[in-house]
Amino acid sequence: MVAAEGRRHGVSDTYEGMGELHDLFMIDVWDALRPALVETFAHLGTDTTILDIGAGTGLGTRALAQSTAAHVVAVEPSPIMRAVLLARVVDDPALVERVSVFAGAVPDILDDVTGPVSGFVCAHMLGHLTPGQREATFARLRGMLSPGGVGLITLPRPGAPTGEETVEEATRIGGHRYLARHRSRPGGAGSTSEYLVLDGDRVLRRHAFVASWQAPTLDQLRSELDRAGLRLAGGSDDVVGLVRHVGAVA
């Protein structure tokens, strides 16, 4: 949904309209990932760094920082999402000391990050990248990872429907009800999201967004990582993959 205009910092921000509503339906998603973050990164100390790639509004950045003592470098290309990310960081003194925010898109923004890093997170974001962008990103991450470094990647669950499917979510804030409907296209080639703000039965606002999101399959991901010199080593559940240097001890 976010396409780079420049090599690093300029973006065409299609989150501009959606950013207001994004977090309303992501709390449970990140809470489900917390055990994997702790298992993967809790052993790291204050002298280490983890990359949070596609940090969005910082829900995952906060969860990551609460799971480890490492410093976190949060990378996010969308100005509207990054505004919320920075507000979330500055509102928490513990995050202010440990989280650095970089404005730009992978792979090119990684040129601005000083390595090495002890780990990275690519959660709920690979579908924004083309195969070429993913491979270039993995190649640069391979060069940045310190010995024993590990990455955590999420993908859609194996066996998820490949035909057209509509998922509906709802939440309430004050006197308003917020409703989201996500419709995937056959084969997972993009989706359409509709958000409604309701006061009782009255529709106050309605927004629709078209996404070009298309995540790689597990086999595609494994091949892309192999070509970059990384190894998919399994994970803690069916949506998480751990990535290590080829030849590293799992």
C-alpha positions in Angstrom: 0.0 0.0 0.0 3.0 2.3 0.4 5.1 2.8 -2.8 8.5 4.5 -2.7 8.8 7.6 -4.8 12.4 8.3 -3.9 15.1 5.9 -3.0 14.8 6.3 0.8 12.7 9.1 2.2 10.0 10.1 -0.2 6.8 8.0 -0.3 3.4 8.1 -1.9 1.5 7.6 1.4 -1.7 5.6 0.8 -1.9 5.1 4.5 -2.9 8.8 4.7 -6.6 8.0 4.9 -6.3 4.6 6.5 -3.8 5.6 9.3 -6.6 7.0 11.5 -8.3 3.6 11.7 -5.4 1.2 11.4 -4.7 0.5 15.1 -8.3 -0.1 16.1 -8.0 -3.7 14.7 -4.3 -4.5 15.4 -4.1 -4.8 19.2 -5.0 -8.5 19.3 -2.7 -9.2 16.3 0.3 -7.9 18.2 -0.7 -9.4 21.5 -0.7 -12.8 19.8 2.9 -12.3 18.6 4.3 -11.3 22.0 5.3 -14.8 23.1 7.4 -15.3 19.9 9.1 -11.9 20.5 10.0 -12.9 24.0 11.2 -16.3 23.0 13.4 -14.9 20.2 14.9 -11.8 21.7 14.6 -11.8 25.5 18.2 -13.0 25.9 19.6 -9.9 24.2 21.3 -7.3 26.3 21.5 -3.5 26.3 24.5 -3.5 24.0 22.6 -5.0 21.1 20.2 -3.7 18.4 17.1 -5.1 16.7 15.7 -3.8 13.5 11.9 -3.4 13.3 11.2 -3.2 9.6 7.9 -1.7 8.6 7.2 -0.5 12.1 4.0 1.2 11.3 2.4 3.0 14.2 4.7 1.3 16.7 2.3 -1.2 18.2 4.9 -3.9 17.3 7.8 -1.6 18.3 6.4 -1.2 21.8 5.7 -5.0 22.1 9.3 -5.7 20.9 10.9 -3.2 23.3 8.9 -4.8 26.1 10.2 -8.2 25.2 13.9 -7.4 25.2 16.6 -5.1 26.7 18.0 -4.5 23.2 17.9 -1.1 21.4 15.3 -1.0 18.6 15.7 0.7 15.3 12.2 1.2 13.8 12.0 1.7 10.0 8.8 3.1 8.6 8.2 4.9 5.2 4.7 6.2 5.8 4.6 9.8 7.3 1.2 9.3 8.8 2.1 6.0 10.4 5.4 7.3 11.5 3.7 10.3 13.2 1.8 7.9 15.4 4.9 5.8 16.0 6.9 8.9 17.2 4.0 10.0 19.4 3.8 6.5 20.9 7.6 6.5 21.6 7.8 10.0 23.1 4.9 9.2 25.4 6.9 6.4 27.1 10.2 7.4 28.7 11.5 3.8 28.5 11.0 3.9 24.7 12.6 7.3 24.3 15.8 5.9 25.6 15.9 2.8 23.4 14.0 3.4 20.1 15.4 5.2 17.1 13.1 5.9 14.2 14.3 6.0 10.6 12.1 7.5 7.8 12.3 5.4 4.6 11.6 2.1 2.9 13.7 -1.0 2.6 16.0 -2.0 1.1 17.6 1.5 0.6 17.0 2.9 4.0 19.2 0.2 5.5 22.2 2.1 4.1 21.5 4.7 6.8 21.5 2.2 9.6 24.8 1.4 11.4 25.3 -2.3 11.9 25.8 -4.8 13.1 22.4 -5.9 14.4 21.6 -8.9 16.6 18.1 -9.4 15.1 15.3 -8.1 12.9 11.5 -8.3 12.7 9.5 -8.3 9.5 6.0 -8.6 10.8 2.9 -8.1 8.7 4.8 -6.2 6.0 6.4 -8.5 3.4 3.3 -8.2 1.2 4.2 -4.5 0.6 7.5 -5.5 -1.1 8.1 -6.8 -4.6 10.1 -10.1 -4.9 13.1 -8.0 -6.0 12.8 -5.6 -3.0 12.5 -8.6 -0.6 15.6 -10.3 -2.0 17.6 -7.0 -1.8 16.4 -6.5 1.7 17.3 -10.0 2.8 20.8 -9.6 1.2 21.5 -6.4 3.2 20.1 -8.0 6.4 22.5 -10.9 5.9 25.4 -8.5 5.8 24.2 -6.6 8.9 23.4 -9.6 11.1 26.0 -10.3 13.8 27.1 -14.0 14.4 24.2 -15.8 15.9 21.7 -13.1 14.8 18.2 -14.1 14.1 15.2 -12.6 12.4 11.5 -13.1 12.9 9.1 -13.1 9.9 5.4 -13.5 9.7 3.4 -14.9 6.9 -0.3 -15.8 6.4 -1.1 -19.1 8.0 -0.6 -22.2 5.8 -3.9 -23.3 4.2 -5.5 -19.9 4.4 -8.2 -19.5 1.8 -7.0 -18.5 -1.7 -10.4 -17.5 -3.1 -12.3 -14.3 -2.5 -13.1 -14.0 1.2 -14.6 -11.3 3.4 -13.5 -10.8 7.0 -15.4 -8.4 9.3 -14.2 -6.8 12.6 -15.8 -4.4 14.9 -15.0 -2.4 18.0 -16.6 0.4 20.1 -15.1 3.7 21.3 -17.3 5.9 23.3 -20.7 6.2 21.6 -19.4 5.1 18.2 -19.0 1.7 16.6 -16.2 1.1 14.2 -16.6 -1.6 11.6 -14.0 -3.0 9.2 -14.6 -5.3 6.2 -11.6 -6.8 4.4 -12.2 -8.6 1.1 -9.3 -10.6 -0.4 -9.0 -11.2 -4.1 -8.6 -14.7 -5.5 -5.1 -16.0 -5.2 -4.3 -13.4 -2.5 -3.5 -10.7 -5.1 -4.5 -7.7 -3.2 -7.5 -6.8 -1.2 -10.2 -4.1 -0.5 -10.9 -2.7 2.9 -14.0 -0.8 3.9 -14.2 1.1 7.3 -17.5 2.5 8.7 -18.0 4.8 11.7 -21.5 4.2 13.1 -23.6 6.1 15.6 -26.3 3.5 16.3 -27.6 2.6 12.9 -26.5 5.8 11.3 -23.4 5.8 9.2 -21.3 8.8 10.0 -18.4 8.0 7.7 -17.4 5.4 5.2 -13.9 4.9 3.7 -12.7 2.3 1.2 -9.1 1.4 0.4 -7.6 -0.8 -2.2 -4.4 -2.6 -1.3 -1.9 -4.3 -3.7 -0.6 -6.4 -0.8 0.6 -9.9 -1.9 2.7 -11.9 0.6 5.1 -14.5 -0.7 4.3 -18.2 -0.2 6.4 -20.2 2.3 8.3 -21.8 -0.6 9.0 -18.4 -2.3 10.2 -17.0 1.0 12.5 -19.9 1.6 14.0 -19.6 -1.9 14.5 -15.8 -1.5 16.2 -16.3 1.8 18.4 -19.1 0.5 19.6 -16.8 -2.4 20.5 -14.1 0.2 22.5 -16.5 2.3 19.9 -16.9 5.1 18.1 -20.0 6.3 14.5 -20.5 7.4 14.8 -22.4 10.7 11.2 -22.8 11.7 9.3 -20.9 14.3 7.1 -20.9 17.4 3.7 -21.2 15.6 2.2 -21.4 12.2 2.6 -17.7 11.4 6.2 -17.1 12.4 9.4 -18.1 10.8 12.9 -17.7 12.3 15.7 -16.7 10.0 19.4 -17.4 10.6 22.7 -17.2 8.8 23.4 -20.2 6.7 25.4 -22.6 8.8 24.5 -21.0 12.1 23.4 -23.3 14.9 19.6 -23.2 15.3 
